[in-house]
Amino acid sequence: MKKWTRWQDWAAIVVGLYAVLATMWTTHAGASVTLMIIFGGLLVIAGLVNLAMPGMQAMEWAQVVVAALLFISPWIGSYTGASGAAWTSWITGAIGVIVTAAAIKPSMAEHHHGTVPSH
């Protein structure tokens, strides 16, 4: 895998950044701002790490977990009633899970076949 080329990680960065920035224009309740900034920011960081160091399976799994936490954060942070923040979390979290899941299988196959370049 080449560094800085996987569209899936770029997509995770974009949706994580959107979740963070959306706190400026969405309706909030509960812990929505805090959770959207934390999980969105962690999604950006995980995407950057995966782009810089492709083939780190543990980091890819961490990225999918963070995206899933972003998806469930409206229930965790009691903001399902804040439609803007809740929908932003659900949509960005779901996209994060989907694009990361799409990246995990090829990464595992490449790692299994021993074609991951050494760092």
C-alpha positions in Angstrom: 0.0 0.0 0.0 1.2 3.5 -0.8 1.1 6.2 1.7 -1.4 9.0 1.4 -3.4 7.3 -1.4 -6.4 5.4 0.1 -9.7 7.2 -0.6 -11.3 5.5 2.4 -9.0 7.2 4.8 -9.4 10.5 3.1 -13.2 10.0 3.4 -12.9 9.3 7.1 -10.9 12.5 7.6 -13.5 14.5 5.7 -16.5 13.2 7.7 -14.6 13.5 11.0 -13.7 17.1 10.2 -17.3 17.8 9.2 -18.6 16.4 12.5 -16.2 18.7 14.4 -17.1 21.8 12.3 -20.8 21.1 12.3 -20.8 22.0 16.0 -20.8 25.6 14.8 -24.1 25.4 13.0 -26.2 22.5 14.3 -28.8 22.5 17.1 -27.2 21.1 20.3 -28.4 19.4 23.4 -26.8 17.2 26.1 -23.1 16.4 25.4 -23.4 16.9 21.6 -20.7 19.4 21.2 -18.2 17.6 23.3 -18.8 14.1 21.8 -18.9 15.4 18.2 -15.6 17.2 18.7 -14.0 14.2 20.5 -15.1 11.5 18.1 -14.8 13.6 15.0 -11.3 14.7 16.0 -10.3 11.1 16.8 -11.6 10.1 13.4 -9.5 12.7 11.7 -6.4 11.6 13.6 -7.0 7.9 12.9 -7.5 8.7 9.2 -4.2 10.6 9.1 -2.3 7.8 10.9 -3.7 5.3 8.5 -2.7 7.4 5.5 0.8 8.0 6.8 1.3 4.4 7.9 -0.8 2.1 5.8 -1.1 -1.5 6.9 -1.5 -1.0 10.6 -4.5 -3.2 11.2 -4.9 -2.2 14.8 -5.3 1.5 13.8 -7.8 0.6 11.1 -9.9 -1.3 13.7 -9.5 1.7 16.1 -10.8 4.0 13.3 -13.9 1.8 12.8 -14.6 1.8 16.6 -14.3 5.6 16.7 -16.7 6.0 13.8 -19.1 3.6 15.5 -18.9 5.6 18.7 -19.6 8.8 16.7 -22.7 7.0 15.3 -24.0 6.0 18.8 -23.0 9.2 20.5 -26.5 10.8 20.3 -27.7 8.0 22.6 -24.6 8.1 24.8 -24.8 11.9 25.1 -28.5 12.3 25.3 -28.9 14.4 22.2 -31.2 12.4 20.0 -33.7 15.3 20.3 -31.3 17.8 18.8 -32.0 16.9 15.3 -29.1 18.7 13.6 -26.4 17.3 15.9 -28.0 13.9 16.1 -28.3 13.5 12.3 -24.8 14.8 11.8 -23.5 12.2 14.2 -25.5 9.4 12.7 -24.6 10.2 9.1 -20.9 10.9 9.6 -20.5 7.9 12.0 -22.2 5.6 9.5 -20.1 6.9 6.6 -17.0 6.5 8.7 -17.9 2.9 9.6 -18.7 2.0 5.9 -15.5 3.5 4.4 -13.3 2.0 7.1 -14.9 -1.4 6.7 -14.3 -1.1 3.0 -10.6 -0.5 3.7 -10.1 -3.3 6.3 -10.6 -6.3 4.1 -8.1 -5.3 1.4 -5.6 -4.3 4.1 -6.0 -7.6 5.8 -5.6 -9.5 2.6 -2.5 -7.5 1.7 -1.0 -8.0 5.1 -1.8 -11.7 5.0 0.0 -12.2 1.7 3.1 -10.4 3.1 3.0 -7.5 0.6 2.8 -4.7 3.1 6.0 -2.6 2.7 8.2 -2.3 5.7 8.5 1.1 7.3 
